Each structure stands twice: as C-alpha cells, then as structure tokens.
C-alpha cells in the first residue's frame, strides 16, 4: 500500500527516524531511499514493518468494511499480502492463494536483495502447504489467468 507514504503520520515518523534524506525534492517519500536504509539492516526493517503493517491491516479492514456496506457488494475481495504468513495475518482471510516462482525468476526481479529477503521468509514449500490454493508461475499469462479464473469460480460458488 504505497499510498501510506502519503499519510502525514507516516511521513512524520520517517522524517523523525531518517531525516530529510528519505524525501524527494518534491517532498514525497523516496521509497527507493527508504529501501536502501532498511534492506540489509534487520533492525531498521523490523522497525519499518512493525510501524507499517498495522496501518496496512487497518486500511485493509476498512476497505473490506466499505465493500460490505455497498448496496451490491462484490462476491469476492482480493488482497495481496507479501508477508501474510510471516506477520501471522492468514486468519484474517477466508482463503489464501500462494503464487510462487522459481528462485531464478525471483532473483532476476529482486536483484541483490533476494538473499536478505529469503532469510526472513517462510519457504515456498511451507506456504504452499498452508495455502488453500497454490500456483507456480512458470507458464504463460494465459495459464495464470486460467488458474485465477478457477480460483474465482471456486470461491464464488
């Protein structure tokens, strides 16, 4: 939820912790600079996660409440939660879908930060074992779309 970085309380906490160095010239939070500060620094990453995760979950809950109050609420609401199991948040959802990728593809996407990230994360095998649905994203977009469509059909029956 990148829009959290626009919240004045979040901006204030970041300024207090890191000073003006994590802000761009236009006054916005420079997320890449924040990332440089926290990735590879376990204590800083822990601080940021402990600060942001409750805010993310509160926004998620508010969004779900807003959806439920609509005259014609959607049959399904989907959240992407990268650290779902690591934060103990899986019980907040009716079903969990895990989409994984081979290590080589993850390394290509994450670059040098992959090793730091992987040390903190539950293994894909354990996530898949705990999930209601899982998919290894090594095929085409059509394959992924077919998987997602089947999950949606199953959950909205």
Buried (B, 14 or more C-beta within 10 A) or exposed (E): BEEBBEBEEBBEBBBEBBEEEBBEEEEEBBEEBBBBBBBEEEEBBEBBBEBBBEBBBEBBEEEBEEEEEEEEEEEEBEBEBEBBBBBEBBEBBEEBBBBBBEEEEBBEEBEEBBEBBBEEBBEBEEBBEBBBBBBBBEEEEEEBEEBBEEBBEEBEE
